[in-house]
Amino acid sequence: MAKRWCTLFFLILMAGVSVFWATAFSQEPMPEVPYVPTPQEVVVEMLKMAGVNRNDIVYDLGCGDGRIVITAAKVFGARGVGVDNDPSLIRQSNENARQAGVADRVKFIEQDLFETDIREATVVTLYLLPELNLKLRPKLLRDLRPGSRIVAHEFDMDDWKPDRTGKAPKVKLYYHPAIPYEKDTYFYYWIVPANAEGLWRWTLSDQDCTLRLTQKFQEIHGIVQMKGRETPIADAHLVGDQLSFTLREDGDNEKVKMQFNGRISGDDIAGSVEVQGGPLAGNYAWAARR
């Protein structure tokens, strides 16, 4: 028995040495993240949650065998770009796309995902480690247009709360090709918010108004100053570049409710305001500038 254990230990040791030297002299860089493919049923649910359609360009950062962008093209009619730093996976992705008949709608790039130009993406998918999601977060917020969607398998983005969360029960994950691991798996969905923070100014029926907004990702809070009074906004929502909030005031004889809706474009907001109650009751165009 002792001899058998000694032999087993020697074989394991030699295998480890072989991997070390193979890695040390290989021309192909080791991936930053161990490759564990997203199960196909989860791929489909992620793309459904993002509302992917034929008008979308889906970028998969850390694309593995290309299954997400291939599915986006074949099932949902989108175009896709996969990015990975493992050349063997890029070769496999290209072959998989050819076999799926979507090679004309997808492409795969061997590149560091942090150096990848993602500005044309309307949807970004991820299956990375938590620390990589967090490191990638500033790039996503900076480079993606407001309203772009992000879906991540298994890991979230810390204090950037997802807009929605999905769950696929009892999915088999293959951390080793021959050993499936069954577990509930989660995926997370975000809509990239516009930059709304700052002091916005507009005029409503000859009244000068200001709105000071503070922002943490898609969560916003604000105070409107109108007629010399400051009033906190309520029911505030920021979805991509679409801003909405409610302002309630107690007038001299009746309560006034104002419902603001607008689209943020740089330092401008264009939209409408519906005033209920008071002498200004009615619908107005709303244009604010930061």
N, C-alpha and C positions, 0 to 999 in steps of 0.2 A: 504493500500500500504506500509506504514511504517513497519507494522508487517511482511509483506511478505519479505521485504528487510532484516529485522533483522534475520528472519529465514534462508534466503539464506546465509547471512554472517556467521551465526553460523555453518551451515553445511560445508562451505568452510574451516572455521577455524578448525573444528574437523577432516576434511579430511587431512589437513596439519599436524595436531598433530599425526594422525594415521600413516602417511608416515614417519614422523620423528622417532617415536618409533619403527616402523617396521624396518627401516634402522639401527637404533642404536643397536638393538638386533639381527639383521640378521647375520648369519654366512657367507653369500655370499657378497663379496665386490661389491660396486657400480662401474659400468664401468666409466672410465675416460671420455669417450665420449658418449653423448646420442645416443642410437641406432636408426639410420635412415637407412633403407636398400637402397642400390644402385638399382635403377630400372633395371629390367632384360635386357632391350634393351641397357642400358648403359654398363652393365656388358659385353655383347657380343662385343660391340664396343671397349671397353677398351682392351679386350683380343685380338681382331683383330689388334688393333694398336700396341700391343706388339709383334705381330707375333707369338703367342703361338702355339706350335705344340707338337707332341707326345714325343719329346726329352726334353721337359721343365719340371722343377719343380717350381710350382707357390706357393709362400707364400703370404697369405693375412693377414696383420697385423691389427687386429681389425675386425675379420671375420664375426661377427654378426651371421646370420643363415646359413653361409657356402656357400652361393649361388655362390660366385666367384670361389672358388676352385672346387666346384661341377660342374659348367659349364665348367671350364677349362678341367676337366676330361671327362665329358660326351660329350661335343661338339667338343673339340679340341684334346682329347686323351692324355692330359698331366697328370702328377701326381701333387698332391697339398697338402699343409699344411695350415690349418687355425689356427690362434692364437687369443685368446680373454681371458680377465680376468673375464668374466661373466660365471659362471658354467651353468646357465640355457640355455644360448645361445650355449654353447659347446654341451650340451645334445641335443638341437634342431638340431644343425648341423649334429651330428652323425645320428640322425633319418632321416634327409633329405637326407643324403648320402646313407643310406640304402634303402630308397624308390626310389632313383634315380638309384640304381644299381651300384654305384661307390665306395662303402665302401672299396673295396680292393685297390683303387688307391688314396684315400685321407685319411688324419687323422687330428684330431683337438686337440689342446693343450690348456689347461687352464693355462695361464702364462702371466706374465708381458711382453709385447712385447719388451721392452728395454733389457730384459734379455734373449731373445730368440736367439738361435744359427741359423743364417740365411745364413751361409756360403755356403750351398749346393744350395741355390735358384738361378735360372736363371732369374726368373721374380718375382718382388714384387709388390703387389697391396695395395693401401691405400685409406681409406675414413675416415680421421681423421680431427682434427681441425688444423688451420694454425700453431699455436704455437707448436703443437705436431709434425707436419711435420718438422718444423725447428729444434726441439730438436732431432728428429730421424735422421736427415740428416748426422751428423758425423758417426753414426753407419753404415748407408747404404754405405757411401763412403769407410769406413774402412773395412767392413766385406764382401761386395759383390765383386766378381771378375770383372775385367774390361770387358765390353761388356754385363754385366747383365742389364736387363731392369726394369724400374720402371714406373708404371702407377698410378696416383692419381686422384681420383674423386673429382671435385669441388675446391680443394685448391692446390696451387702450393708450391714451396719451396723458396720463397723470391728471392734472387739474383742469385740462381742457375736456369738459364733460361732453360725452357724445350726445348728439341730437336724438339718436335711437340706438337700441341694442337688440340684437337678434340672438337666438339660441338654437342650436341643432343638437338634439339629444342623442347620446350613445353613438357617437361617430368614431370610426376607427382611424387613428393616426399612426403612421408608420415611422417611428423614430429609428427603427431598424427594419430593413426590407422584409425580413422574415418574421418579425414579431410585432403584430398589430397591438396597439394600446387603445382600448375603448374608453371614451369619456364624453361628457357633455362639453360641447365646444361653443364659444361665444364669438360674435363679431360685432363691430362697433362702427357707427356711421356719423359723420360730421358734414356740415355744410360750411364752407369757408366764409367767414363773415367779412363784410366791408369794414374799413376803418371809420368808425362813427364818433370817436371821442373828440371832444373839443367844445368850443362855444359857437353856436349857430345863431344867426340873426335873420329876422324877416319882419315884414309889416303886414298886419291884418286890420283892414278897415281903418287905416291911418293910425293904428297903434303899433309902436315899436315893441318887438318881442325878442326875447333871447331864450335859448335852450342850452344849458350846460350838461353835456353827456359825459359820463364815465363808462368805461368798457372793460370787461374781462372776457375775451373771446366773443361769443354770441350773447353774453349776458350784459345788459345795459341798465343804467339808472340815470335819472336826470331831474333837473329842476328848471321849470319855465318861469321867467320873470315877465309879467304883463301888468300894465296899469299900476306899477309900483309895488306889486305883490309877487312873492315867490311861492310857487306851488309845485310839489313833487308830481312827476308823471306816474301813471299807473298802466298796468297791462302792457308793458313795453316788450316789444319783440324785434329781433334783428335776425332775419333769415337771408343769408347772402347779402345782397345790396338793398333788400326791402326792409324799411323801417316803419314801425307802427307804434303808436302809444295813445293813451287817453289822458285828457286833462279835465278835471272836475273842479268847478268853482261854485261857491255859494254867493249868488248875487244879492242885491238889495231885497228883491221880492221873490226870486225863484232860483233854482239850481241850474247851472249851465254845464253841459258836457260837450267837449270837443274831441272828435276822433280824427287823429292825424295819420295819414298814410303817404309814404313817399319813397322814391328810389334815390339812393346815394350814388353820386358819380363824382369822384374826386372830392372837391370842396363845395359841391352843390347838392341840394336835395330838391327834387321836383315831384309834386304830388298834389294832394287835395286835403282839405279839412272840412268835416261836417260838424256844424255847430247846432246843438239842440238846446233850446231854451234861451231866454234873454233877447235883447234887441238885435243881436247879430245872427239870429237863427237862420240857417241856410247852408249852402254848399259853396266853397270857395277853392280857387286854385291856391296851392301852397308852394312857395319857392323860398328856400333858406340857403344861406351861404355861410361858410366857416371862415 
